[in-house]
Amino acid sequence: MSDLRLIDPLRSIEYGDYIRHLHWSEDGTHLLIGETAGGIGIVHLNGGATLTRTIAHATELTDVRWLGCDGLVISSGRGSKKGELRCWRIEDGEIRLQWCSSLSGLAAAELLRPAHDGSGFLSAAGRIITWCSLEGTEVSRFEGARAAICDLQWRDIQDSFISVSHLELQIWKQGSSRPARTFNWNGSPLQLSVSPDGRWIASGCRDQTLHVWRTSSGNDFRMSGFPGQVRALRWSPDGSQLLAAGGEAITSWDFTRATPAGQQPRVIGGHIGTIVDIGFRPASPRQFATIGTDGCWMLWSLDSIALRPMVIGTSAAESQATCMAWHPSGNSIAVGFDTGELALWELPADLRSDFRRTHPSDDH
Amino acid sequence: MSENTSRIPLTILTGFLGSGKTTLLNRILAEHHGQRIAIIENEFGEIGIDSGLILSSEEEIHEMNNGCICCTVRGDLIRILGRLLQRRDKFDRIIIETTGLADPAPVVQTFLADDEMKATYQVDGVVTVVDSRHLSLHIEDSDECQEQIAFADLILLNKVDLVAESDLPALEGRIRAINGAARILRTTQCNIPIQNVIDVGGFDLQRALRTRPAFLDPEYPFEWSGSYALPAGVHALRLEEGPDPALSIAILAQTELTNSEVLKLRERAMILFSDEPIAMAPGSTLIPSPCHFSLELSKNGPKEFLLEIPADGRYTLFLQHHPSEFQMQLHTSSGTTLEPEDSHEFNPGHEHDSTVSSVGIAVSGIVSRPIFNFWISNLVRSRGADLFRMKGVLNVEPTEGGSSSKVVFHGVHMIVESLPEVDWLDHEERTNQLVFIGRNLDRAELNEGFRACLTSA
């Protein structure tokens, strides 16, 4: 186990508005920023760090993602009234509008999920999921959800994805407009996380519970006892652990056995504010970061999780961390704050690894 | 770490299609009131709103997984309000506009049942815009119309210029039969000071009482009381023919002028009216006493009774009907007319046509917390589906000695929330005041149930 180290950010950027989304480009040269008020920004790492901002949507931004690896960005939000999708090209830190479209008869999309192969993207607006081309054309529509879709995730199987609403968990295949499977329930989901092998699907809920389904049968487990809404949720890359947080502590569920039912999870404290996200370090599947409303990010190892974090970084201002993104190298991390501060930390030299891509970024 | 300590005020705006909601919203946005307002409107709103931070939302109702069978919340609002939290420095308050057919319950329950919403937003009030011309068409047949009135803290009786002024009292009476606690304001094109709309203070019972002091009265068996300063002696009580051949009356000496004394007198009179009356023919002598008389008024022409007052003092007469219906007059032996120094009109029982109504309870005494909790829990469990809104101020027993405390509570259907108890202010009257608004309410049952929660009178 490494000694606990407090490290200062390599760079702090005063972005100026609540930062809701952070995503690195696959080559790690650009950091994409989304703000709920409608703006998007790009930090271009070109020796220094150049920030460019633009108003993407006049009223509200609901989601923003990189679209493939050619410098395209897709954003969804509301203009003066209607919902709209917009595509942007990022070149040398500049943001240029490529196209704008609205999906016929649909409200504003709240979720965007680009395909891993960059061939298009899914968008969810209310109860409707749409598969769109890179040009923003609606290719197919998926209907069958009885309630608004709260989260949407691709499975590792490229043509399959999963949605969750208050009334059902649904598994879809791209070739069919109807769900392949529907598991009915009644819950208040915040997000989805699918285990790497696809056997389990987990959802953190507003009612302070964690819900897990076995994909093959639809059998589900309800894990209660969280002190707050379960906002942070992540599977370890090897699928052995499901990490969840509904308060200041990380709860780790062991999924190496046939079923997690009846087991006591490990509960690990460290933050003094609610944990809002968990992200595994690229290329280091046993290490993960957490961010919290205490303004800290912490690096942990699954091998030493019972003890203490390895590295702690703290906001310069008194801010609450809102989102984070690991650099694809796994050697640095970007954290956004509610006050508009954006900070980049670099791991200590002995923890760094060579920048090599192993699998798509997991910076959901 | 930054802390968001103050809750964001939020107004819920309801009303049928064409009632004037959008006109009101545009007025709110156009007026220079110094507040930045975010508006959440229906995805398919009536017409466009001119400017401002407008977010649209498609109604998405779902059940809360909390074991409460009738607790539904608006998932769309939770999501959109969650996002608004990320830009809370850009607005001061929020208005949520609902469709004419929307059920207000899930909207209000969203801010009671969801911890994050409850911690972040403060429902200032429910404002319902009513079209005066079409109220009669909807009020009896439309559950949605009744529920929107039932949930309101403020009702804008709009388009009054299109209705004869003489018809307005009857319209207001129909609204009050459903919701006796809401304030009613008459408007034309929703033209009222915006502060009246965005600063409703939804759960301010005191204001409801100031607006209509009689509302919280129970359904007393008498319609009127008058408090007289009477000299010792024998006075004449004269009455003409009236709607009934007899009139019940109780005469009680009043020792103090405090509100609690007045309430005690009313309760005593109510008990006396439940006893068999003593029949009194014209010419009989009435004396202040713990009984109630039935004055025989069947004969034609004026009837006179004698009222014997043993000592100078204040006396209250409780009458079954309003004295004007019998042209009642009280004279001294020298012929001087005596007028009441204070009078009060009471809610006559069983006046409501609609199945949706409101019941007010005002009673002095100290509430036992565990008994009240048991009672209200049972009440909402058994009758929660019919209880649209509840709100009240309780005078609860002290936890460890000391004096009683004030607790404000409110609820929707099966969810009841109590605010932390606070000390009574010196000038406040320590009485319990409760309002229940709902369908098929049993006034006697609610009164009896609450009174059983009292540890002392």
Chai-1 contact restraints between the chains, C-beta under 6 A:
chainA,res_idxA,chainB,res_idxB,connection_type,confidence,min_distance_angstrom,max_distance_angstrom,comment,restraint_id
A,Y18,B,Q86,contact,1.0,0.0,6.0,A-B,restraint_1
A,R20,B,Q86,contact,1.0,0.0,6.0,A-B,restraint_2
A,T36,B,R83,contact,1.0,0.0,6.0,A-B,restraint_3
A,T36,B,Q86,contact,1.0,0.0,6.0,A-B,restraint_4
A,T36,B,R87,contact,1.0,0.0,6.0,A-B,restraint_5
A,A37,B,R87,contact,1.0,0.0,6.0,A-B,restraint_6
A,A107,B,E43,contact,1.0,0.0,6.0,A-B,restraint_7
A,A107,B,E58,contact,1.0,0.0,6.0,A-B,restraint_8
A,G126,B,E58,contact,1.0,0.0,6.0,A-B,restraint_9
A,A148,B,E60,contact,1.0,0.0,6.0,A-B,restraint_10
A,H166,B,H62,contact,1.0,0.0,6.0,A-B,restraint_11
A,H166,B,G75,contact,1.0,0.0,6.0,A-B,restraint_12
A,N186,B,E63,contact,1.0,0.0,6.0,A-B,restraint_13
A,N186,B,N65,contact,1.0,0.0,6.0,A-B,restraint_14
A,G187,B,N65,contact,1.0,0.0,6.0,A-B,restraint_15
A,D207,B,N65,contact,1.0,0.0,6.0,A-B,restraint_16
A,D294,B,M1,contact,1.0,0.0,6.0,A-B,restraint_17
A,G295,B,M1,contact,1.0,0.0,6.0,A-B,restraint_18
A,E318,B,M1,contact,1.0,0.0,6.0,A-B,restraint_19
A,E318,B,S2,contact,1.0,0.0,6.0,A-B,restraint_20
A,S319,B,S2,contact,1.0,0.0,6.0,A-B,restraint_21
A,Q320,B,S2,contact,1.0,0.0,6.0,A-B,restraint_22
